[in-house]
Amino acid sequence: MTRLLIALLFVSLAAPAFRPALPPTNRVKPDISTLVAAEPVKLSWEVLRDVTFKKKWYAEESVYMLYPTFGQGIQKLNGKTVDLTGYVLPVDLESNIYVLSAFPYSACFFCGGAGPESVVSLKFKKSDKKFKTDERRTFRGTLKLNADNIYELNYILADAEMLAQ
């Protein structure tokens, strides 16, 4: 019995010596210039539904509007680079104003078939590309949450660029 205990003790002490060496860890804090940009978040329309709306009176327009309260999940993505796929809807072709919708034109927010959380304003980095109604595309940009400007949508994709398909 004593031999067994000594053998187990010996093996438990000697075994770590045969493990491969781990690389040394860098204990110095990296400065901001050495950090690699975070990968874009693949955003889903389900995540964008993390918002509730209350009617609020806007005196400048003399109208009640839906005021958003964004959930914590979507608030964490504010200012982050995201990828989002949806249906492109032209708003003003001459000014190159488009929105991205969770649904095609026939069922979108503007036709009364969906809520305001189902559309995202596209603010392009370069505004030379033209799109057709209901083109299904993926865009990358910075997600901005808008609760105060009634002349904009609640979600804005700033510096948007279309990703190759």
Secondary structure by P-SEA (a helix, b strand, c coil): caaaaaaaaaaaaaccccccccccccccccccccccccccccccccccccbbbbbbbbccccbbbbbbbbcaaaaaacccccccbbbbbbcccccbbbbbbcccccccccccccccccbbbbbccccccccccccccccbbbbbbbccccccccccccccccccc
